[in-house]
Amino acid sequence: MMNNIPIVYLVDDDPAVLRALTRLLQLEDMTVRAFSSPEAFLAHHDATVPGCLVLDIRLPNVTGLALQQVLLGSGCERFIVFITGYGDISSSVQAMKAGAVDFLIKPFHDDDFLAAVRVAIEKDRLARESRLQLQSIQQRMATLTPREHEVLQHVVSGRLNKQIAADLGTAEKTIKVHRARAMEKMHAGSLAELVRLTVQAGVGPPEHTHDGLLAPDKSGS
Amino acid sequence: MDKQVATEAKYLDSVPNARLMLAALLTGAGYYIGTRVGFALTFEPNPISILWPPNAILLAALLVTPTSWWMVMLCAAFPAHLAAQTQSGVPIGMVLGWFVSNCSEALIGAALLRKFVPERIRFDSTRHVILFLFLCVFLGPFLSSFLDAAFVRMAGWGDGGYWQLWSTRFFSNVLSILAFTPVLLLYDKGFSVPSVRSSWPRGVEGVLWALALLVAIAGVFINEHDAGAIAPQALYAPLPILLWAAVRFNPKVVGLSFLSVTGIVIWGAVHGQGPFVGSSAAQNALSIQIFLIGIAVPLFLLAAEAEERRKVQEQLRRKQEKLGLALDAARMGTWEWDIRQDHGNWSSEPVRMFGTRQGTPGDGAETLSGMLHPDDRAATLRALHNAVRNGLSYESEFRILRPDGEVRWAIGKGAVLRDDAGDPVRMVGINFDITDRKHAETSARQEAALRESEERFRQMADAIPQIVWSARPDGYIDYANRKWQELTKNHGQPEGDDSWLPFLHPEDRRRCTEQWHAALSTPRIFEIEYRLLFPDWDAYRWHLVRAAPVLDDAGNIVRWYGTSTDIDDRKNAEYALQAMRDKLEQRVAERTSELRHANEILKAQIGERIRAEEAERMSEARFSKVFRLSPDAMFVSCGVEGRILDVNDRWVKLFGYERAEVIGKNASELNLYANEPGFHAVLERCKACGFIRDVELEIRSKTGALRQVICSGEPILFGDEAGFIGSMRDVTEQRQAEHDAQRQREELAHLTRVVLLGELSGALAHELNQPLTAILINAQTARRLLARDPCRLDEIRDILDEIVDEDKRAGEIIRRLRALFMKGEPKLQPLDINEVVHEALDLAHADLIARNVAVKLDLDSRLARVNGDRVQLQQVFLNLIINACEAMNANIPSGRRLVFTTGTTTDRHVQILVSDTGSGIAANAVDQLFESFFTTKVHGLGLGLSISGAIVTEHGGRIEASNNPGGGATFRVILPALPAQSESYDEQYSHRISGG
């Protein structure tokens, strides 16, 4: 969890609108960075900073939708609130499909706008949080030895120590030691927690072992 | 002898000294010979000579030479005297004495005569002869003889007493001078034979006279008989013959005959013959001398008198001859009228003039008056009697009716002569024939009248703004007015019946020639419309030709008068309206029913006008050719106050007055001109430059209706009085049609503008939403601020300022939109085209963004201003922007570029280039691009560019389109720039705009 203050990025070619929105957001104690063109925004944009983007659809040279595509293409997840003076269905659908938080038609009410901005910031916060969690799990998982990692995979697949020892051709006791080490390294208090962390880290049980696991189960019961 | 002097002298005129020498030589010789003759005729043994020639010869020599030569003459005589005397044995003292006395005699006579008669004496004047006789013949010898006798006595020469000597010498010298001096003086120019030069009767008379003289002299003086044998009366025998010579012939003949008689008588006496031989020598000599002197004196006097009379008669005859010649040459005749006896006397010319023998001498006033023209008879007689009664001079001009029927003009002049009592006796006068002069005057008057009439026609024809021409019956055009000459640039007259063909449209030539030749045979008004092109014109113009024949009494065509009127404007208006109407009906009839209605009204008006013109044309064919024929209203006025002299039917129709109502009045009295000061300004201009051409005026008809006319005219002279001829063309309908067309164009412009804005409406909504958004957000922010504690008022103030600004911005957008939506009269003002370009781009701003079009501006910051309508020019640029955007629809977004360039051209025009990178203009569309209803768009009305074109044209500019070499199209708008002097105004203007 990082302690950074979220920043609201504003991009609109109309300076008056830009000034008004800036003033409103600042009054609501938000940090604002306003740009009159997509190019200027891209030059100063920092993807690691939390916050959101308020973007006008009709902009000279590069439109708001094009900018959205650029951001998506660069793998930067930035929550966007679109504002436009002339709402047409096709552009709003396109924007929402591409993950826009909201699509406001000028002129809009401050409450709607602030709500949309807050939703976007919240979404960003959550996204950043989960991203940090995964990162720590993965860091922990990286400390596992290959044998521990192998054992862990068998464990989260639901296999018993005995079965694992048989599969790996070692003693059950050895498996127990590896299992305890992995649990410790992963900061998992219980088997259930270990399984959740492993899934979160995206390290699932190997397909074939899973199949293999289920098939003897069915046949066994 | 002296005649030789003179003859020689003729050849020696240029050498006076030689002449003098010769004269001296001849004088000397003559003196010598004369002395010898004198001695020869002496009555021996007495030293007395009957005749003593040297003195007479010396006298003659002095009389024929200038006074300054006399000394030389005397000196020349001296040696001759000395030689002759000494030869005769005279003592030297006596010789000198005689020389002195001889010289004194000659000098006395010559000097005194020269004093009284300075010219050469010719013996043709009684006064001259009397002076000669007294001074030379009597006084000279009389005085010198005292000297002579004294010398003789002193020398002791001779034995006579003093008085005897004196008388002898006196008489002999008198006779010598009478015999020799006249002959020498008269024959100094040589002998002439009168009979040769005179007529033959004179010759016969001369011969008879000479024979008679010879017979008489010979009979009386040569016969040898006793003194007593001859009767004293026989002595008078030569006298009548000599008198005959004096009366009938001239002094020359008299002088010569007297010399002959003298010589023969003396010769006879010396030789003892004749009647003077009976007494002593002295006595005989004296008798002869007295006899001859007695004959000579009256003879010379009579000859002079006769000669004088002959000369007067001759002069009179010459004068009469001269007068006769002069009268003949002047075709004059003299006449004389004896008033008391009423008897006329005529010279030959009146007889010739009157062509009759009636006017022979003897006819009186009544007879004369019978020959006069009856109309002039009374007046002439009255003048004649008036002159007699009142003593005035008579003068009358009359016609003579000759028997052969000819009438001749004559002028008679005369004066009355009165007797001592003051009663009129006679009248003398002249008549002269002035028929030729009269004829000349009459024909000159007729010629002048013809010339004046032609001149007036020519002036009138030149004043007319149409082409006026005339043609012979065979169609040969023999006259055209100044307008034609101006147009054709040919200042000669047209020749032939096809001189106008080259100016005719090739399509019209055949039709015109055929119809014209067909029309020549029918005495009806000929009418045709065709197109003409003159050197200065850009294009053919329609003309209406009307020609009317002039007929003689027999109904034959003698001449054609025609006019060619430029009807191109009307034609074009008709064509333009027709084309406009067709297209409108075809394409936008359902949308513009209003327009169609207006068109129908117009059509009806035009039709009505054409029908009215047609009717009028048919009815106006009978008056004076050009004036009446003109399809324009025409008037002629005179005097400084411009009284109307005449107006044509068109004028009457135009103004609604009867002709009789206006003639004699002027325009101000009739209140003809709606704008009186304007009319006077036109008059001043006319005075300044001599004419007016195509001046537009507003006139007021009798009913008070106002009409627009185009007026042309120029001054014309009526004799001495200044006049003015003018023509007016009613252009009210034309102006109305133009006005209607203009209104239609404006409506169309508005319509297209609205369509244009419809296309932009989405983008415009966005444009308007921006300020509205800013306002809303700001207002809500302010509300939040107000809810806070503490309230930040400065922040709120900023927000309110922002709101005000944004509200203004929104208002501005709405105002511009309204201006574009509004329908209004175009308002011209000095404009900065860059500003207008910015405004148009602002309007299109949102749309340009929506269409991903990148705009580049290349504007000239020092652009000249343009006089134009802001909204209309915005429309033009907006239209070009939209067109460009649409042309670039197919491009990839980054390939959509629009470039605006402004600049000033070298010829003071502002040009605006709008370039795009679109699809360009299709080759087959270039020509139609600016035509109405031409469109390449699916939904286009096809009016945008045609309206843009019309707007630019109305601004005096033009619009062009071309494809760029690298793809896309460029539209070029060119507008006339305002002159530089209005810059200051512009600055004020712009200052005011920005300040407000």
Interface residues (C-beta under 8 A of the other chain):
Chain A: D13 D14 A16 V17 R19 A20 L21 R23 L24 L27 E28 R58 L59 P60 N61 T63 I83 T84 G85 Y86 K106 P107 F108 H109 D110 F113
Chain B: G762 A763 A765 H766 E767 N769 Q770 P771 L772 T773 A774 I775 L776 I777 N778 Q780 T781 R784 L785 E795 I799 E802 D805 E806 R809 A846 I849 A850 N852 A854
